[in-house]
Amino acid sequence: MKAIVIERHGEPDTVRLTDVPTPEPGPGEVRVRVKATALNHLDLWVLRGIPGIPPAFPHVSGCDVAGVIDALGPDVPGRWQVGDRVLVNPSLSCGECEYCVRGQDNMCDTFGILGEHRWGGMAEYVTVPARNLHPIPPALSFEEAAAIPLVFSTAWQMLVTAADIRPGELVLVLGAGGGVNSAAIQIAKAVGCQVWATTSTQEKVERAYALGADWVVNYRENPEWSKAVWKRTGKRGVDVVVDNVGQATWSTSLRLLARGGRLVTVGATTGPAGETDIRYVFWRHLRIIGSTMCTRGGFLDMLRLVEQGKLKPVVDRVLPLEEAAEALSILARGEQFGKIVLRVA
């Protein structure tokens, strides 16, 4: 089969399209004929190098998969048939450890992510556990379906489960153009929050408003955006800050929180070493909340809102699989709003 292969750590121009063996599904697994796969910053982190990941080269990245079941391994439940249109929950868990038994499978002892810990979707075929499959809502294309799994489940876990956002709260999203953050805007609005956001261009400002943001500031045109946020709150601060930017904005995010506020994060695109004034944290009763992926229950809750049309995938552009290097470069430069999707077949 054709696949985008990582043979060493590097930048987007080091990946290549080549032939690799077509995988066979094991017990409880299915093989999916990939129709579309969406990019995430995790693909860049895997490419550039995370200690111990991937465990060996060559490696095929790609967390988000939408396609058609091509083959069934032994012991696959009868509800799945060859030809079914499916999207894949990229969270991999054992289903047996104490965390999985408690319904906290995103904390599993052997937790992994498709495309990070095992070969992913930047290929014509991928094998996945059957329990990670979900039917694609009839109204969605393969490209739209591929834009859902990682970012919407991550944003759901971060805001609804971990931060426990409530109607009427003020949520500030830093970097509206990212996949997780474009999902976060929609989820916070669906809960009934007021949503403010920052972004880098006027086009992205308009797209953030279209997603439901109540107020958006262009941080490139207004370098003192944080003062504008603080002033707009009447010097009260916001209830929740979504900060996946990391090092460049971390201390500012903490200062923008109201008393009892929560800073939530699922990433650090500008670096991991954010400065924290601990005195500020305890004096203002702040909470710093880290979150990774989503529980299976949360994934189902999120999908129900997608099926109801209350959450909608945001596709920036669709490119063919062979242009994966260019797609990764666009992502690295932050030029997209929402998801970049690769059409595989």
URZILIN-V631953 format. One record per backbone hydrogen bond with DSSP energy under -0.5 kcal/mol. CO is the residue of the C=O (numbers start at 1). NH is the residue of the N-H. Records with the same first field share a line. If there is no record, write none. Layout:
CO: NH / NH
//
This chain:
1: 20
2: 124
3: 5 / 18
5: 7 / 16
6: 58 / 59
11: 14
12: 15
16: 5 / 18
18: 3
26: 29
28: 130
29: 73
30: 32 / 128
31: 70 / 71
32: 34 / 126
33: 68
35: 344 / 345
36: 66
37: 342
38: 64
40: 43 / 44
41: 45
42: 46
43: 47
44: 48
45: 49
47: 10
50: 53
53: 50
59: 6 / 61
60: 120
61: 122
62: 121
63: 65
64: 38
65: 88
66: 35 / 36
67: 86
68: 33
69: 83
71: 31
73: 76
74: 28
77: 80
81: 84
84: 69 / 86
85: 136
86: 67
87: 134
88: 90
90: 114
92: 112
97: 101
98: 102
99: 104
100: 103
104: 107
105: 108
108: 111
112: 92
113: 116 / 117 / 118
118: 115
121: 123
122: 4
124: 34
126: 32
128: 30
129: 132
130: 133
132: 89
134: 87
137: 140
141: 145
142: 146
143: 147
144: 147
145: 148 / 149
148: 152 / 153
149: 153
150: 154
151: 155
152: 156
153: 157
154: 158
155: 159
156: 160 / 161
157: 162
158: 163
159: 165
166: 169
169: 171 / 194
170: 239 / 240
171: 173 / 196
172: 174 / 242
173: 175 / 198
175: 178
177: 338
178: 182
179: 183
180: 184
181: 185
182: 186
183: 187
184: 188
185: 189
186: 190
187: 191
188: 192 / 193
192: 168
194: 171
195: 214 / 215
196: 173
197: 217
198: 175 / 176
199: 219 / 220
201: 205
202: 206
203: 207
204: 208
205: 209
206: 210
207: 211
208: 212 / 213
209: 212
215: 197
217: 199 / 219
218: 222
222: 225
224: 227 / 228
225: 229
226: 230
227: 231
228: 232
229: 233
230: 235
231: 234
233: 236
238: 258
239: 262
240: 172
241: 243 / 264
242: 174 / 244
244: 269
245: 270
246: 249 / 250
249: 253
250: 254
251: 255
252: 256
254: 257
256: 238
258: 261
261: 287
262: 241 / 264
263: 289
264: 243
265: 291
268: 271
271: 247
272: 274
276: 278
277: 280 / 281
278: 282
279: 283
280: 284
281: 286
282: 285
284: 260
287: 263 / 289
288: 290
289: 265
295: 299
296: 300
297: 301
298: 302
299: 303
300: 304
301: 305
302: 306
303: 307
304: 308
305: 310 / 311
306: 309
313: 315
314: 316 / 339
317: 341
319: 343
320: 323
321: 324
323: 327
324: 328
325: 329
326: 330
327: 331
328: 332
329: 333
330: 334 / 335
331: 334
339: 316 / 317 / 341
340: 39
341: 319 / 343
342: 37 / 344
343: 321
//
